[in-house]
Amino acid sequence: MKEDLRNNIETMAFGVCAFLGEKMGVAASRVRMYFIYVGFLTFGSPAILYFVIAFWLNVKRYIQQSAKSVRWS
């Protein structure tokens, strides 16, 4: 149960970092670390970028799921 909770939280919270890591060919943990470092250096401006990407990924996922649920007769 503890592992399931951890996996769900990581998938939902760190989906952006995993997505960016896959696209760039870098480990997701490394992308998270860069977000943290850049966030400290620039006083939080990467957080805005993070939320924009998270919103875009959720919209993309919603569109893909709704397209699968539509049945053509």
C-alpha positions in Angstrom: 0.0 0.0 0.0 2.8 2.4 0.8 4.5 1.7 -2.5 1.3 2.3 -4.4 0.8 5.6 -2.7 4.4 6.6 -3.5 4.1 5.6 -7.1 0.8 7.6 -7.5 2.3 10.7 -5.9 5.4 10.5 -8.1 3.4 10.0 -11.2 1.1 12.9 -10.5 3.7 15.3 -9.0 6.7 14.5 -11.1 5.1 13.7 -14.4 6.5 16.9 -15.9 10.1 16.0 -15.0 9.7 12.5 -16.3 8.3 13.8 -19.5 11.1 16.3 -20.0 13.6 13.7 -19.0 12.3 11.2 -21.6 12.3 13.9 -24.4 15.9 15.0 -23.5 17.2 11.5 -22.8 18.1 12.4 -19.2 17.0 10.8 -15.9 14.0 12.4 -14.3 15.8 12.8 -11.0 18.4 15.0 -12.8 15.7 17.2 -14.3 14.1 17.6 -10.8 17.5 18.6 -9.4 18.0 21.2 -12.1 14.5 22.7 -11.4 15.4 23.0 -7.8 18.8 24.6 -8.4 17.5 27.0 -11.0 14.5 27.8 -8.8 16.9 28.9 -6.0 19.0 30.9 -8.3 16.2 32.7 -10.0 13.9 33.1 -7.0 11.2 30.6 -8.2 10.6 31.5 -11.9 11.0 27.9 -13.1 7.9 27.1 -11.0 5.8 29.0 -13.4 7.3 27.1 -16.3 6.7 23.8 -14.4 3.0 24.6 -13.9 2.5 25.6 -17.5 4.0 22.3 -18.7 2.0 20.4 -16.1 -1.2 22.1 -17.4 -0.3 21.3 -21.0 0.4 17.7 -20.2 -2.9 17.3 -18.4 -4.8 18.9 -21.3 -3.0 16.6 -23.8 -3.9 13.5 -21.7 -7.5 14.7 -21.4 -7.8 15.1 -25.2 -6.2 11.7 -25.8 -8.6 10.0 -23.4 -11.7 11.7 -24.8 -10.6 10.7 -28.3 -10.4 7.1 -27.3 -13.8 7.1 -25.7 -15.6 8.4 -28.8 -17.1 5.6 -30.9 -17.8 5.9 -34.5 -20.8 4.0 -35.9 
